[in-house]
Amino acid sequence: MQKGPSRSRFGVAHRGNSIMRRNIGIIDQTIRAILGLALIALGAQEGISIWGDVLSILVAAYLLVTAIVLHCPLYRALGLSSYGQLDRSM
């Protein structure tokens, strides 16, 4: 039986042999959560095309999931990180 990811106190989630290093800082996390919720609200409004609704919900889901797990695959691919010294002191 395989366990789910465990998070160490150093911002690393482990699952089997793969490691997801935290690359989202607290400010980035807050912005992603707010934008994700705003896009869900936008997608729920009437008057937007169905494709606009779908795109809004998909982008919102990506932002919210990355805000929750503190890891952004796009940041990793680009070699970026917003996880800084301020976040390590918390």
HELIX and SHEET records of a PDB file:
HELIX    1   1 ILE A   26  ALA A   44  1                                  19    
HELIX    2   2 ILE A   50  VAL A   69  1                                  20    
HELIX    3   3 PRO A   73  LEU A   78  1                                   6    
HELIX    4   4 GLN A   85  ARG A   88  1                                   4    
SHEET    1   A 3 SER A   6  ARG A   7  0                                        
SHEET    2   A 3 VAL A  12  ARG A  15 -1                                        
SHEET    3   A 3 SER A  18  ARG A  21 -1                                        
END                                                                             
